[in-house]
Amino acid sequence: MKRFLISVLPLALVVLGPAPARAAEPVALIQIDGVISPVTVRLVSMAIDRAQAEKAQALIIQLDTPGGLERSMRSIVQRELNAEVPVIVFVGPTGARAASAGVFITMAAHVAAMAPATNIGAAHPVAVGGGQMDKVSAKKIENDAAAFARTIATERGRNAEWAEKAVRASVSATEREAVKLKVVDLIAENIADLLVKIDGKTVKTVKGPVTLRTADAPIKKVEIGFRDRFLMIITDPNIA
């Protein structure tokens, strides 16, 4: 009996040893480059839905946009504000911008970051095609956009005064100015640097607070199909 116990003990120690470290949950990534349009709404909605369905711990939207349609921008912002998964907007890569509609989309994110040599701002509403609006209509639209910018900024704890100025006075900021003004949260060299810098950060989602564990998280890129790429090209007013 004693021999049996002695021979079994080492095996028990192996079985009851420390469990292997749990792999970090993946982070989803989609790249949005170009004018904000109904195609963009579909892509962002699809990315959020997929990130939630696949249990990604966060979705990164890498954004480079000159702006776009107000209705499309509002749809994207609504999805961000109601997302169960943390949404991180990264204005990048270096040289990118988040202008006009991009300001609202960036500020609505749970985490907002910018790459070096990027800029954000100039969100004053303009008529599609560059036409003129009558003064009363123009003022109504401006007031509506300014109020929307303020409420987004307030909800995310960002600079509401600057957000309103971006609409009313078309102010813009570099990435360093944006961090100093509390328009965005941080500067990151690239996606890998971003994942390290936001590791341990706690954000509030509609399902409650979530603490990000992204330092070693794998990236799952959300691919954009040929059809959507084609539609983005032909709906770009600069090309059409």
Disulfide bonds with the S-S distance in Angstrom:
none
